[in-house]
Amino acid sequence: MKSFAGTRFILLQPSLPKHNTAAAASAASAITPPSSAHHRLLLVALISLFALASILTLLSSTSGESPSLLRATASLSPITTPVPATPLHPILFDSLLHYATQSASNGRMSDLDLRSIAAVLRRRGPCNLLVFGLGPESLLWRSLNHGGRTVFVDENQYYISHYEERHPGLEGYDVAYTTKVSELGELIAAVRKQIGGECRPIQNLLFSDCRLAINDLPNHLYDVGWDVILVDGPRGYSPASPGRMSAIFTAAVLARSGGAGPTDVLVHDYEREVERVCSAEFLCGENLLGVAGQLAHFVVRGGGAARKDDFCFNRTATAVAML
């Protein structure tokens, strides 16, 4: 039995020389990697395939201008594309003007004055509009200049706060006028003496010491290129009222200092002495486009088209034209 068992063992597992067994083991280990190394290789291959698939998907989405990807990219980008200003539709423009002329509001402008100002806004809007004075027409100017910027300046701080509270988004600022209608002659004489200095026609009013310069507005307003300026304030109906000397002087300087483009300057209540005299002095007859009702329309050009040592090119001719 022992010899048979030994023979059986030899048939199933034949004995090999020592050096042959070691070589076989070495060859087997070279052909078949260990189990852990195999798993690591498989994991690396799967990660590589996943990364490659992600890159291909991103490239194909970008080349196809995927809306979702573009929106996500735009939301992350700090650069924004300016949105073009959209003017008010002509039908809405005409409707607002129609109802304004039908209004029975006390103290409102005449139909002719309303339509004259609206005609300028229709042509220039949407634009940068600066209005001296708050009144029954203020919301109309803001609406007709839809898509533009409308800024109101008034002497009454509480009146501005009231408007801003009732009409969110309205931009208004109060100023402290230190002039009086009764000082008209004195103020004009003072400006003429300083025409080459503090009261020069082209300057940054923020740093001006001219008596007629309005220099207490927010700083950024002096850097705006105003397309239209409407002077309809402050009060000027009595000798003790502030009068519009400062408003007209400031409008004249802003129009000349804001760039080479033309600025439409509209002066309301033009039949009064202060408005007429200051317009002749600072806006000049050579720039007068016309007078309709109580409204005078000037077109003032800045840059190289404006004198730097005086407001008017021919003051004698200007004085005659304004009579």
DAZI-V566428 format. One record per backbone hydrogen bond with DSSP energy under -1.0 kcal/mol. NH is the residue of the N-H (numbers start at 1). CO is the residue of the C=O. E is the energy in kcal/mol with one decimal. If there is no record, write none. Layout:
# DAZI-V566428
nh & co & e
NH & CO & E
NH & CO & E
This chain:
# DAZI-V566428
nh & co & e
5 & 1 & -2.3
6 & 2 & -2.1
7 & 3 & -1.7
8 & 4 & -2.2
9 & 5 & -1.9
10 & 6 & -1.6
11 & 7 & -1.5
12 & 8 & -1.5
13 & 9 & -2.2
21 & 17 & -1.9
22 & 18 & -1.9
23 & 19 & -1.8
24 & 20 & -2.2
25 & 21 & -2.2
26 & 22 & -2.3
27 & 23 & -2.6
28 & 24 & -2.4
29 & 25 & -2.1
30 & 26 & -1.6
31 & 27 & -1.7
32 & 28 & -2.4
38 & 34 & -1.7
39 & 35 & -1.8
40 & 36 & -1.8
41 & 37 & -2.1
42 & 38 & -2.0
43 & 39 & -2.1
44 & 40 & -2.3
45 & 41 & -2.1
46 & 42 & -2.0
47 & 43 & -2.3
48 & 44 & -2.2
49 & 45 & -2.2
50 & 46 & -2.2
51 & 47 & -2.5
52 & 48 & -2.3
53 & 49 & -2.2
54 & 50 & -2.1
55 & 51 & -2.3
56 & 52 & -2.2
57 & 53 & -2.0
58 & 54 & -2.4
59 & 55 & -2.5
60 & 56 & -2.2
61 & 57 & -2.1
62 & 58 & -2.4
63 & 59 & -2.4
64 & 60 & -1.3
65 & 62 & -1.2
66 & 61 & -2.2
70 & 66 & -2.5
71 & 67 & -2.5
72 & 68 & -2.0
73 & 69 & -2.5
74 & 70 & -2.6
75 & 71 & -2.0
76 & 72 & -1.1
77 & 73 & -1.3
93 & 89 & -2.7
94 & 90 & -2.6
95 & 91 & -2.2
96 & 92 & -2.7
97 & 93 & -2.1
98 & 94 & -2.4
99 & 95 & -2.5
100 & 96 & -2.0
101 & 97 & -2.1
102 & 98 & -1.2
108 & 105 & -1.2
114 & 110 & -2.5
115 & 111 & -2.6
116 & 112 & -1.9
117 & 113 & -2.2
118 & 114 & -2.5
119 & 115 & -1.9
120 & 116 & -1.3
121 & 117 & -2.1
122 & 118 & -2.5
123 & 119 & -1.6
124 & 120 & -2.7
125 & 121 & -2.4
129 & 149 & -3.3
130 & 228 & -2.4
131 & 151 & -3.0
132 & 230 & -3.1
133 & 153 & -3.7
138 & 135 & -1.7
141 & 137 & -2.1
142 & 138 & -2.0
143 & 139 & -2.1
144 & 140 & -2.9
145 & 141 & -1.4
146 & 143 & -1.4
148 & 145 & -2.5
149 & 127 & -1.9
151 & 129 & -2.7
152 & 171 & -2.5
153 & 131 & -2.6
154 & 173 & -2.2
160 & 156 & -1.9
161 & 157 & -2.2
162 & 158 & -2.2
163 & 159 & -2.1
164 & 160 & -2.8
165 & 161 & -2.2
166 & 162 & -2.0
167 & 163 & -2.1
170 & 167 & -2.0
173 & 152 & -2.4
175 & 154 & -1.7
181 & 241 & -2.3
182 & 239 & -2.1
183 & 180 & -1.9
184 & 181 & -1.7
187 & 183 & -2.6
188 & 184 & -2.4
189 & 185 & -2.1
190 & 186 & -1.9
191 & 187 & -2.1
192 & 188 & -2.0
193 & 189 & -1.5
194 & 190 & -1.1
197 & 194 & -1.6
199 & 194 & -2.2
200 & 197 & -1.5
207 & 204 & -1.9
208 & 205 & -1.7
213 & 210 & -1.3
221 & 218 & -1.6
222 & 219 & -1.5
223 & 220 & -1.1
226 & 224 & -1.1
227 & 128 & -1.7
228 & 128 & -2.0
229 & 264 & -2.8
230 & 130 & -2.8
231 & 266 & -3.4
232 & 132 & -2.2
241 & 238 & -1.7
243 & 235 & -2.8
248 & 244 & -2.3
249 & 245 & -2.4
250 & 246 & -2.8
251 & 247 & -2.3
252 & 248 & -2.3
253 & 249 & -2.1
254 & 250 & -2.7
255 & 251 & -2.2
256 & 252 & -1.4
257 & 253 & -2.2
258 & 254 & -1.3
263 & 300 & -2.7
264 & 227 & -2.6
265 & 298 & -2.6
266 & 229 & -3.0
267 & 296 & -2.4
268 & 231 & -2.6
270 & 294 & -2.2
272 & 269 & -1.7
276 & 272 & -2.1
277 & 273 & -3.1
278 & 274 & -2.5
279 & 275 & -1.5
280 & 276 & -1.8
281 & 277 & -2.0
282 & 278 & -2.6
283 & 279 & -1.7
284 & 279 & -2.1
287 & 284 & -1.4
288 & 285 & -1.3
289 & 297 & -3.3
290 & 297 & -1.3
292 & 295 & -2.6
295 & 292 & -2.1
296 & 267 & -2.4
297 & 290 & -2.8
298 & 265 & -2.9
299 & 287 & -2.4
300 & 263 & -2.7
303 & 256 & -1.3
305 & 302 & -1.6
306 & 303 & -1.4
318 & 314 & -2.4
319 & 315 & -2.4
320 & 316 & -1.8
321 & 317 & -2.3
322 & 318 & -1.7
323 & 320 & -1.0
